[in-house]
Amino acid sequence: MKKALLLILGISIISVGLLLLTGFSFFSKRLTESKEIKEQSDSLLETSVPKQINESQREMGAVEENLKIQIVSPSHQSVVTSPYITLRGKTNPQAEVFINDKETIADTQGNFSVALTLEEGENPIMVVANDQNGNVGEVEISIVYEIAE
């Protein structure tokens, strides 16, 4: 009888150990997959966001900068008391528009908007747009967020 109980106890301990090992292996694999997915998405983001246009590219004529971008609101150097704003602007219809780390497409009239969250103090906002013809434009504004007292 004692041997049977010890055998059952031993099998139970081994079973629990295998379950723990299997669970750890499962979660470890999921963590590795999550890291790989994040790396792939970071890589895709790097290729989809336009690179900063440097002066040598401008001088060589490698970039056509004839795409107009108008920031409708908020205006440059605006002081706001809410950390949440909607930046609105206008450019060429259907142009890709990149605002800091966010991307959108201008509508058929060239209007675009994106919600942004500001940090306390000065917040530089870089807007870069490109259209289907390869035209590029960029505008930088600054918005100041002050906490209301």
CORRA-V849824 format. One line per field, one symbol per residue. phi: phi as a letter, one per 30 degrees, with the letter a starting at -180 (. if undefined). psi: psi as a letter, one per 40 degrees, with the letter a starting at -180 (. if undefined). burial: b if it has 24 or more other C-alpha atoms within 12 Angstrom, else e. A space follows every 50 residues. Layout:
BEGIN
phi->???
psi->???
burial->???
END
This chain:
BEGIN
phi->.ddddddddddddddddddddddddddddddddddddddddddddddcdd dedcddddddidbccccdbcddaddeidcbcbdcbcdbabadeiddbcch ccbbbdddcjdbaadbcccejdbdbccbbbcdcidbbbbbbbbcccddc
psi->ddddddddddddddddddddddddddddddddddddddddddddddddhi ihhidddddeeehhfehhhhhdiiiheihieiehihhiahaiheihhhhb eiiihiaeeeiiiihihiihahhhhhhhiiaeeeiiiiihihhhhhhh.
burial->eeeeeeeeeeeeeeeeeeeeeeeeeeeeeeeeeeeeeeeeeeeeeeeebb eeeeeeeeeeeebebebbbbbeebeeeeebeeeebebbbbbbbebbbbbb ebbbbbeeebbbbbebbbeeeebbbbbbbbbeeebbbbbebbbbbeeee
END
